[in-house]
Amino acid sequence: MTKFRLFAAIIFLVISGTINNHRLLAQEPKSNPVLDEKVRKFLSDRSGRWYDMNIPARDGQLLYDLIIKGNYKSALEIGTSTGHSGIWMAWALSKTGGKLITIEIDPDRHREALQNFREAGLSDYIDARLGDAHELVKQLKGPFDFVFSDADKYWYKNYFIDIDPKLKVGGCYTTHNVYERGGYGGQGDYLEYVRSLKNYESTLVQGMLISYKRAER
């Protein structure tokens, strides 16, 4: 190889590496130390005080990690409660450049969730809606790339069927309180149904059914 060709090859590799590094950096979560500190303090101050059908912190961390790993941006939560899960998801979405739509039917829980979102500094990343998810989910246009279902368990299958056409290929549909054995409110039928879908890949992790949409059908 001539010196010119060797030099050209080296320049090409350097440029290619630089481009790839820029691509990798572009995919990294956004950093906002001030917001991070505010959310951490809020969660720490409220630790052990999340009642009224909220998820435990370990499940919140799981949702956060899934959103960051998948770089998801358009998320839906069915069942806000007073906002614990929404805070974890919105925190992750603040780093991916996304936003969360969350639905709650109870006015008091909805009101408390709004206050919690404000105190955590995450209101800009959340569209909190008050209403019956049985109807609102049907009306949503989507598309979504991440869903967390944690409302009435007997309606899990119906929520999934309504959202499936609006979930992007590569998207993740998570469902809370699903177990291999036992459960209540039709969860067994729901688990069997989702596992029967050839275009979804599902895994159970600590009572969370994590289902990735691998193809449209």
RONU-833434 format. One record per residue (C-alpha): x negated, y, z; residue in three letters. Coordinates in pm, whole numbers, padded with zeros to 5 digits, always signed. Layout:
<atoms>
XYZALA
...
</atoms>
This chain:
<atoms>
+00000+00000+00000MET
-00140+00345-00093THR
-00186+00611+00173LYS
+00100+00810+00018PHE
+00341+00517+00034ARG
+00234+00437+00391LEU
+00287+00801+00492PHE
+00628+00807+00322ALA
+00729+00485+00497ALA
+00631+00626+00837ILE
+00825+00949+00773ILE
+01132+00744+00671PHE
+01118+00538+00990LEU
+01079+00847+01205VAL
+01372+01023+01037ILE
+01587+00710+01057SER
+01504+00672+01424GLY
+01589+01035+01490THR
+01925+00999+01316ILE
+02004+00682+01510ASN
+01904+00852+01836ASN
+02139+01141+01757HIS
+02419+00890+01690ARG
+02353+00721+02022LEU
+02347+01053+02204LEU
+02673+01156+02038ALA
+02839+00847+02181GLN
+02716+00905+02535GLU
+02975+01027+02788PRO
+02987+01401+02842LYS
+02824+01526+03159SER
+03008+01764+03391ASN
+02830+01757+03730PRO
+03064+02012+03887VAL
+03377+01815+03796LEU
+03212+01487+03891ASP
+03132+01618+04237GLU
+03485+01752+04283LYS
+03646+01421+04182VAL
+03409+01217+04398ARG
+03481+01436+04701LYS
+03855+01416+04642PHE
+03847+01037+04615LEU
+03621+01009+04918SER
+03846+01234+05128ASP
+04150+01029+05026ARG
+03984+00689+05066SER
+04213+00439+05238GLY
+04513+00671+05213ARG
+04656+00563+04878TRP
+04989+00400+04955TYR
+05322+00400+04772ASP
+05231+00140+04507MET
+04891+00286+04414ASN
+04608+00063+04297ILE
+04301-00007+04515PRO
+03977+00179+04442ALA
+03809-00127+04288ARG
+04080-00139+04020ASP
+04041+00232+03959GLY
+03670+00178+03904GLN
+03749-00103+03660LEU
+03979+00123+03456LEU
+03715+00396+03457TYR
+03448+00153+03336ASP
+03669+00015+03058LEU
+03741+00362+02921ILE
+03377+00467+02932ILE
+03256+00144+02774LYS
+03515+00159+02494GLY
+03480+00536+02447ASN
+03858+00555+02452TYR
+04027+00892+02407LYS
+04405+00850+02382SER
+04534+00677+02694ALA
+04879+00593+02829LEU
+04975+00497+03182GLU
+05313+00344+03258ILE
+05377+00403+03627GLY
+05197+00705+03775THR
+05292+00656+04140SER
+05112+00940+04323THR
+04818+00948+04087GLY
+04531+00731+04212HIS
+04492+00530+03892SER
+04553+00839+03680GLY
+04265+01019+03851ILE
+04022+00737+03771TRP
+04133+00723+03408MET
+04141+01100+03357ALA
+03794+01125+03511TRP
+03665+00880+03251ALA
+03856+01057+02973LEU
+03698+01388+03073SER
+03369+01228+02967LYS
+03492+01076+02640THR
+03681+01387+02530GLY
+04021+01226+02573GLY
+04351+01275+02752LYS
+04601+01068+02950LEU
+04978+01056+02919ILE
+05128+00915+03237THR
+05494+00839+03312ILE
+05670+00827+03650GLU
+06041+00787+03720ILE
+06047+00901+04084ASP
+06055+01285+04126PRO
+05880+01284+04465ASP
+05594+01063+04348ARG
+05566+01267+04029HIS
+05544+01591+04228ARG
+05278+01450+04459GLU
+05080+01316+04165ALA
+05076+01661+04002LEU
+04936+01807+04323GLN
+04671+01537+04343ASN
+04570+01594+03982PHE
+04526+01965+04053ARG
+04322+01907+04367GLU
+04098+01661+04185ALA
+04040+01916+03908GLY
+04177+01689+03636LEU
+04505+01854+03532SER
+04364+01957+03194ASP
+04311+01591+03105TYR
+04657+01469+03205ILE
+05004+01504+03053ASP
+05224+01386+03341ALA
+05583+01315+03242ARG
+05886+01256+03464LEU
+06139+01010+03328GLY
+06245+00653+03267ASP
+05959+00464+03101ALA
+06210+00222+02947HIS
+06315+00508+02720GLU
+06007+00732+02710LEU
+05772+00456+02597VAL
+05993+00392+02294LYS
+05985+00763+02205GLN
+05606+00805+02221LEU
+05445+00836+01879LYS
+05091+00733+01971GLY
+04857+00608+01854PRO
+04682+00499+02173PHE
+04353+00322+02225ASP
+04394+00249+02597PHE
+04702+00153+02799VAL
+04751+00079+03168PHE
+05084-00081+03255SER
+05175-00077+03626ASP
+05548-00013+03650ALA
+05838-00258+03692ASP
+05691-00605+03647LYS
+05999-00764+03491TYR
+05972-00511+03205TRP
+05603-00580+03128TYR
+05676-00774+02811LYS
+05913-00506+02682ASN
+05657-00231+02740TYR
+05395-00435+02557PHE
+05623-00500+02259ILE
+05710-00128+02235ASP
+05346-00015+02253ILE
+05182-00286+02040ASP
+05252-00111+01703PRO
+05113+00213+01849LYS
+04792+00059+01985LEU
+04489+00098+01761LYS
+04292-00205+01650VAL
+04000-00219+01893GLY
+04220-00072+02164GLY
+04261-00213+02513CYS
+04591-00289+02689TYR
+04557-00347+03064THR
+04828-00477+03296THR
+04816-00468+03676HIS
+04919-00745+03917ASN
+04900-01038+03677VAL
+04777-01371+03812TYR
+04701-01712+03673GLU
+04938-01874+03919ARG
+05223-01728+04113GLY
+05330-01371+04067GLY
+05684-01244+04042TYR
+05925-01060+03819GLY
+05851-01248+03498GLY
+05474-01200+03504GLN
+05419-01566+03416GLY
+05624-01530+03098ASP
+05443-01209+03015TYR
+05100-01369+03057LEU
+05203-01664+02840GLU
+05337-01429+02573TYR
+05025-01212+02548VAL
+04799-01516+02540ARG
+05001-01657+02250SER
+04915-01356+02030LEU
+04637-01447+01789LYS
+04538-01084+01731ASN
+04468-01021+02101TYR
+04182-01142+02319GLU
+04283-01147+02686SER
+04095-01194+03011THR
+04210-01189+03372LEU
+03987-00988+03607VAL
+04079-00944+03976GLN
+04453-00940+03902GLY
+04416-00719+03593MET
+04502-00860+03250LEU
+04266-00698+02999ILE
+04380-00747+02639SER
+04182-00623+02339TYR
+04361-00581+02007LYS
+04133-00745+01750ARG
+04357-00715+01444ALA
+04688-00563+01341GLU
+04856-00903+01321ARG
</atoms>
